[in-house]
Amino acid sequence: MNSDLISYRVLLAVPSASLRGLLRQGAGQASVSAEIAEADSAAVAEALLARGGIDLVLLDGGLSPDDKTRICKAAQATREQPLVIALGKHGEEGDADGCVRKPGSADDAQKTIDGCIRAGLPTRALVVDDSSTMRGIVRKILSASKFPVEVGDTDDAGKAVEEVETGNFDIVLLDCDMPGVDGLAILTEIRRLAPHVTVVIMTSTDDHSVTDRARLAGATEFLKKPFYPADVDAVLYRFHQIEAPARKS
């Protein structure tokens, strides 16, 4: 999380006064200073969003479908286009960008606020692949994600390890099949130097023993080539511990 951030403005679109109070408590303990705006109805939420400056909307999943749609559309119409995260459940498809469990305590509320703020801040991703075409594809997919992502890339595995050691990245997408490079050795070194960094292995192999060894070495996610934007989005949702919205069939 960006320590240089001074404050983050969160709109609580929550009719329940008790739940708003719990979320205020959580915000007071959050690792980033969170300025709270409150709305007990869709009309109030729309008015607050129209003023601008909202960075995140926490939306009561128990609101009526019409109210959720109104609030989500109002958020999408703003310059900021904040993430809209439902608390508890989605309801109708497409209402929110995702959902998280409704907090039951101040500690839960703090974790909810921290996690959702983190999802709205730029995630720093490093793409490591010998193919410039593949790096460009992954960069384009990440840049188009609903979650903000700052993307770096390299075809040099040694340089990737050096970059990760600086602490400038949160997630590494690592090609395990680069010529002349032991991808699992690079993975092991990244995990040794930066155990907090999430490593996503990109591979074209169907050999399950490779993925098993990569998982034992510390890989938490896998992308099987060829993969698609929805696959990368799924990785980002899991990274942020947010449930993705239901997709229309």
C-alpha positions as CSV (number, residue, x, y, z in Angstrom):
1,M,0.0,0.0,0.0
2,N,1.2,3.5,-0.9
3,S,2.5,5.1,2.3
4,D,2.6,8.5,0.6
5,L,-1.2,8.6,0.4
6,I,-2.5,11.2,2.7
7,S,-6.2,10.3,2.7
8,Y,-8.7,8.1,0.9
9,R,-12.4,9.1,0.6
10,V,-14.8,6.2,1.1
11,L,-18.5,6.4,0.6
12,L,-20.6,4.1,2.7
13,A,-23.8,3.5,0.8
14,V,-25.4,1.6,3.7
15,P,-28.9,2.2,5.1
16,S,-28.1,0.5,8.5
17,A,-26.8,3.0,11.0
18,S,-25.2,0.2,13.1
19,L,-23.2,-1.1,10.1
20,R,-22.1,2.4,9.1
21,G,-20.9,2.8,12.7
22,L,-18.9,-0.4,12.6
23,L,-17.3,0.6,9.3
24,R,-16.4,4.1,10.8
25,Q,-14.7,2.3,13.6
26,G,-12.8,0.1,11.2
27,A,-11.8,3.2,9.1
28,G,-10.4,4.8,12.3
29,Q,-8.0,1.9,12.7
30,A,-7.1,1.5,9.0
31,S,-3.5,1.7,7.8
32,V,-4.4,4.6,5.4
33,S,-6.3,7.6,6.7
34,A,-9.8,7.2,5.4
35,E,-12.3,10.1,5.1
36,I,-15.8,8.7,5.4
37,A,-18.9,10.0,3.7
38,E,-22.2,8.3,4.5
39,A,-25.4,7.7,2.6
40,D,-28.4,6.0,4.0
41,S,-30.3,6.0,0.7
42,A,-29.6,5.8,-3.0
43,A,-30.5,9.5,-3.5
44,V,-28.0,10.7,-0.9
45,A,-25.3,8.4,-2.4
46,E,-26.0,9.8,-5.9
47,A,-25.7,13.4,-4.6
48,L,-22.4,12.7,-2.9
49,L,-21.0,11.0,-5.9
50,A,-22.0,13.9,-8.1
51,R,-19.9,16.2,-6.0
52,G,-16.8,14.1,-7.0
53,G,-13.8,13.1,-5.0
54,I,-15.0,9.6,-3.9
55,D,-12.3,7.0,-4.2
56,L,-14.2,3.9,-3.1
57,V,-17.9,3.0,-2.6
58,L,-18.9,0.3,-0.1
59,L,-22.3,-0.8,-1.0
60,D,-24.7,-2.7,1.2
61,G,-25.4,-5.9,-0.7
62,G,-28.9,-6.0,0.8
63,L,-30.1,-2.9,-1.0
64,S,-32.8,-3.3,-3.6
65,P,-31.5,-4.1,-7.1
66,D,-32.8,-0.7,-8.3
67,D,-31.0,1.2,-5.6
68,K,-27.7,-0.7,-6.3
69,T,-28.0,0.0,-10.0
70,R,-28.6,3.7,-9.4
71,I,-25.5,4.0,-7.1
72,C,-23.3,2.0,-9.4
73,K,-24.3,4.1,-12.4
74,A,-23.7,7.2,-10.5
75,A,-20.2,6.0,-9.6
76,Q,-19.4,5.1,-13.2
77,A,-20.5,8.6,-14.3
78,T,-17.9,10.3,-12.1
79,R,-14.4,11.3,-13.3
80,E,-12.9,9.1,-10.6
81,Q,-15.0,6.0,-11.4
82,P,-14.3,4.5,-8.0
83,L,-14.4,0.8,-7.3
84,V,-17.8,-0.3,-6.0
85,I,-17.6,-3.2,-3.6
86,A,-20.7,-4.9,-2.3
87,L,-20.8,-5.9,1.4
88,G,-22.4,-9.3,1.8
89,K,-23.8,-10.2,-1.6
90,H,-24.0,-9.0,-5.1
91,G,-27.7,-9.2,-5.8
92,E,-28.3,-8.7,-9.5
93,E,-25.4,-9.2,-12.0
94,G,-23.3,-6.2,-12.8
95,D,-24.3,-4.1,-9.8
96,A,-20.8,-3.9,-8.3
97,D,-17.2,-4.6,-9.2
98,G,-17.0,-7.3,-6.6
99,C,-18.1,-8.2,-3.1
100,V,-16.5,-9.0,0.3
101,R,-18.0,-10.5,3.4
102,K,-20.0,-8.1,5.5
103,P,-17.9,-7.3,8.7
104,G,-19.2,-8.5,12.1
105,S,-16.7,-6.6,14.3
106,A,-14.5,-3.5,14.3
107,D,-11.5,-5.7,13.5
108,D,-13.3,-7.2,10.6
109,A,-14.3,-3.7,9.4
110,Q,-10.7,-2.5,9.6
111,K,-9.6,-5.5,7.4
112,T,-12.4,-4.8,5.0
113,I,-11.5,-1.1,4.7
114,D,-7.8,-1.8,4.3
115,G,-8.4,-4.5,1.7
116,C,-10.8,-2.5,-0.4
117,I,-8.6,0.6,-0.3
118,R,-5.6,-1.5,-1.3
119,A,-7.6,-2.8,-4.3
120,G,-8.3,0.8,-5.4
121,L,-4.6,1.8,-5.2
122,P,-2.2,0.9,-8.0
123,T,-0.8,-2.6,-7.8
124,R,2.8,-2.8,-9.0
125,A,3.2,-5.7,-11.4
126,L,6.3,-7.0,-13.1
127,V,6.0,-9.2,-16.3
128,V,9.0,-11.4,-16.9
129,D,8.9,-13.1,-20.4
130,D,11.5,-13.5,-23.2
131,S,8.8,-12.7,-25.8
132,S,8.2,-9.0,-26.4
133,T,4.8,-10.0,-27.9
134,M,3.7,-11.8,-24.8
135,R,4.9,-9.0,-22.5
136,G,2.9,-6.5,-24.6
137,I,-0.2,-8.7,-24.4
138,V,0.0,-9.1,-20.6
139,R,0.8,-5.4,-20.2
140,K,-2.3,-4.5,-22.2
141,I,-4.5,-6.9,-20.3
142,L,-3.3,-5.6,-16.9
143,S,-3.6,-2.0,-18.0
144,A,-7.3,-2.6,-19.0
145,S,-8.2,-4.2,-15.7
146,K,-10.8,-2.6,-13.4
147,F,-8.1,-2.6,-10.7
148,P,-5.4,0.0,-11.3
149,V,-2.1,-1.6,-12.1
150,E,1.3,-0.1,-12.8
151,V,3.2,-2.5,-15.1
152,G,6.9,-3.0,-15.7
153,D,8.3,-5.7,-17.8
154,T,11.7,-7.4,-18.7
155,D,13.1,-10.3,-20.7
156,D,16.0,-10.6,-18.3
157,A,15.4,-12.9,-15.4
158,G,18.4,-11.7,-13.4
159,K,17.2,-8.1,-13.8
160,A,13.8,-9.2,-12.6
161,V,15.3,-10.6,-9.4
162,E,17.1,-7.3,-8.8
163,E,14.0,-5.3,-9.5
164,V,11.9,-7.4,-7.0
165,E,14.6,-7.1,-4.3
166,T,14.2,-3.3,-4.4
167,G,10.6,-3.7,-3.1
168,N,9.0,-1.9,-6.0
169,F,6.6,-4.7,-7.0
170,D,3.6,-6.4,-5.4
171,I,3.1,-9.2,-8.0
172,V,5.4,-10.9,-10.5
173,L,4.1,-12.7,-13.6
174,L,6.9,-15.1,-14.5
175,D,7.3,-17.1,-17.6
176,C,8.6,-20.5,-16.5
177,D,9.7,-21.6,-20.0
178,M,12.3,-19.0,-21.0
179,P,15.2,-20.4,-23.0
180,G,18.4,-20.9,-20.9
181,V,16.6,-19.9,-17.7
182,D,15.6,-22.2,-14.8
183,G,12.2,-20.6,-14.1
184,L,11.8,-22.5,-10.8
185,A,15.2,-21.3,-9.6
186,I,14.2,-17.7,-10.4
187,L,10.9,-18.3,-8.5
188,T,12.8,-19.6,-5.5
189,E,15.1,-16.6,-5.5
190,I,12.2,-14.1,-5.7
191,R,10.5,-15.8,-2.8
192,R,13.7,-15.8,-0.8
193,L,14.3,-12.1,-1.4
194,A,10.7,-10.9,-1.2
195,P,8.4,-13.4,0.5
196,H,5.5,-10.9,0.5
197,V,5.5,-10.7,-3.4
198,T,2.8,-12.8,-5.1
199,V,4.3,-14.9,-8.0
200,V,2.2,-15.9,-10.9
201,I,3.7,-18.6,-13.1
202,M,2.9,-18.3,-16.8
203,T,3.6,-21.6,-18.7
204,S,2.6,-23.4,-21.8
205,T,3.5,-26.9,-20.4
206,D,0.9,-29.5,-19.6
207,D,3.3,-31.3,-17.3
208,H,1.6,-31.2,-13.9
209,S,4.9,-32.0,-12.1
210,V,6.2,-28.6,-13.1
211,T,3.2,-26.8,-11.6
212,D,3.5,-29.0,-8.5
213,R,7.1,-28.1,-8.1
214,A,6.3,-24.4,-8.7
215,R,3.6,-24.5,-6.0
216,L,6.1,-26.0,-3.6
217,A,8.6,-23.3,-4.4
218,G,6.1,-20.6,-3.5
219,A,4.0,-19.9,-6.6
220,T,0.4,-19.0,-5.7
221,E,-1.2,-18.6,-9.1
222,F,-0.8,-20.1,-12.6
223,L,-1.7,-18.9,-16.0
224,K,-1.7,-21.6,-18.7
225,K,-0.8,-20.2,-22.1
226,P,-2.8,-19.2,-24.1
227,F,-4.7,-17.2,-21.5
228,Y,-7.3,-14.5,-21.7
229,P,-8.2,-11.2,-20.0
230,A,-10.8,-13.0,-17.8
231,D,-8.0,-15.4,-16.5
232,V,-5.8,-12.4,-15.5
233,D,-8.8,-10.6,-13.9
234,A,-9.5,-13.7,-11.9
235,V,-5.9,-13.7,-10.6
236,L,-6.3,-10.0,-9.6
237,Y,-9.5,-10.6,-7.8
238,R,-8.0,-13.4,-5.8
239,F,-4.9,-11.3,-5.1
240,H,-7.2,-8.6,-3.6
241,Q,-9.4,-11.2,-1.8
242,I,-12.5,-9.8,-3.5
243,E,-15.1,-12.1,-5.0
244,A,-15.7,-11.3,-8.7
245,P,-19.1,-10.3,-9.9
246,A,-21.3,-13.1,-11.5
247,R,-21.0,-13.1,-15.3
248,K,-24.0,-13.4,-17.5
249,S,-24.1,-16.7,-19.3
